[in-house]
């Protein structure tokens, strides 16, 4: 089976894990949040790894960097939403800390990837 270039990126692997974690955590959210925060967190977290994958298929480094920036923006959106979820007590402090650390690692790697893409 062929492995695509994005599948080898540590940042994609980490963002895919974040997405899986978001799905597991949001299962515990109140049912009234199904079309609110639950949906938003899932959509934004999927957007991170999806933009990394889509960007890897672009021809120019400028296009690749554009999708990396979009992935970064989605990661920051996830951060905003987990802050709100924590304040609403939908997630506990341990979950919040873990998710925040994951996002910090992902955004640091996305910054490095973008810098590589625009300076290449």
C-alpha positions as CSV (number, residue, x, y, z in Angstrom):
1,X,0.0,0.0,0.0
2,X,1.3,3.5,-1.0
3,X,2.0,5.9,1.8
4,X,1.3,9.6,1.0
5,X,3.8,12.2,2.1
6,X,1.5,13.8,4.7
7,X,1.1,10.4,6.5
8,X,4.8,10.6,7.4
9,X,4.5,14.0,9.0
10,X,4.7,14.0,12.8
11,X,2.4,17.0,12.9
12,X,-0.3,15.2,10.9
13,X,0.0,12.1,13.1
14,X,-0.4,14.4,16.2
15,X,-3.3,16.3,14.7
16,X,-5.1,13.0,13.8
17,X,-4.7,11.9,17.4
18,X,-6.1,15.2,18.6
19,X,-9.1,14.6,16.3
20,X,-9.7,11.2,17.7
21,X,-9.4,12.6,21.3
22,X,-11.9,15.3,20.4
23,X,-14.4,12.7,19.3
24,X,-14.0,10.7,22.5
25,X,-14.2,13.7,24.8
26,X,-17.2,15.3,23.0
27,X,-19.1,12.0,23.4
28,X,-19.5,13.1,27.1
29,X,-20.8,16.6,26.3
30,X,-24.4,17.4,27.1
31,X,-26.8,16.2,24.3
32,X,-27.9,19.9,23.9
33,X,-24.4,20.6,22.6
34,X,-24.7,18.1,19.7
35,X,-25.1,20.9,17.1
36,X,-23.1,23.4,19.1
37,X,-19.7,23.0,20.8
38,X,-19.6,19.2,20.0
39,X,-20.0,19.8,16.3
40,X,-17.6,22.8,16.3
41,X,-14.8,21.0,18.1
42,X,-15.1,18.0,15.8
43,X,-15.2,20.1,12.7
44,X,-12.3,22.3,13.7
45,X,-10.1,19.4,14.8
46,X,-10.7,17.5,11.6
47,X,-9.8,20.7,9.7
48,X,-6.3,20.7,11.2
49,X,-5.3,17.3,9.8
50,X,-7.3,17.7,6.6
51,X,-5.5,21.0,5.7
52,X,-2.2,19.4,6.3
53,X,-3.1,16.5,4.0
54,X,-4.6,18.8,1.3
55,X,-1.6,21.2,1.5
56,X,0.8,18.3,0.9
57,X,-0.8,17.7,-2.5
58,X,-0.2,21.3,-3.7
59,X,2.5,22.0,-6.2
60,X,4.0,25.3,-5.0
61,X,5.5,26.0,-1.6
62,X,3.3,29.1,-1.4
63,X,0.2,26.9,-1.8
64,X,1.5,24.4,0.7
65,X,2.2,27.2,3.2
66,X,-1.3,28.5,2.7
67,X,-2.8,25.2,3.8
68,X,-0.4,25.0,6.7
69,X,-1.6,28.4,7.9
70,X,-5.2,27.2,7.6
71,X,-4.3,24.2,9.7
72,X,-2.7,26.5,12.3
73,X,-5.8,28.7,12.4
74,X,-8.0,25.6,12.9
75,X,-5.8,24.5,15.8
76,X,-6.2,27.9,17.4
77,X,-10.0,27.6,16.9
78,X,-9.9,24.3,18.8
79,X,-7.9,25.9,21.6
80,X,-10.6,28.6,21.9
81,X,-13.3,26.0,22.0
82,X,-11.7,23.9,24.7
83,X,-11.2,26.9,26.8
84,X,-14.9,27.5,26.6
85,X,-15.7,23.8,27.2
86,X,-13.5,23.9,30.3
87,X,-15.1,27.0,31.7
88,X,-18.5,25.4,31.1
89,X,-17.2,22.3,32.9
90,X,-17.7,20.0,29.9
91,X,-14.1,18.9,30.3
92,X,-12.1,18.6,33.5
93,X,-8.8,20.2,34.2
94,X,-6.7,17.1,33.4
95,X,-8.4,16.8,30.0
96,X,-8.0,20.5,29.4
97,X,-4.3,20.5,30.2
98,X,-3.7,17.5,28.0
99,X,-5.5,19.0,25.0
100,X,-3.8,22.3,25.5
101,X,-0.4,20.6,25.4
102,X,-1.3,18.7,22.3
103,X,-2.4,21.9,20.6
104,X,0.8,23.7,21.6
105,X,2.9,20.9,20.1
106,X,0.9,20.9,16.9
107,X,1.0,24.7,16.5
108,X,4.8,24.7,17.1
109,X,5.3,22.0,14.4
110,X,3.0,23.9,12.0
111,X,5.0,27.0,12.5
112,X,8.2,25.1,11.7
113,X,6.6,23.5,8.7
114,X,5.4,26.8,7.4
115,X,8.8,28.4,7.8
116,X,10.4,25.5,5.9
117,X,7.8,25.9,3.1
118,X,8.2,29.6,2.6
119,X,12.0,29.6,2.9
120,X,12.6,26.5,0.7
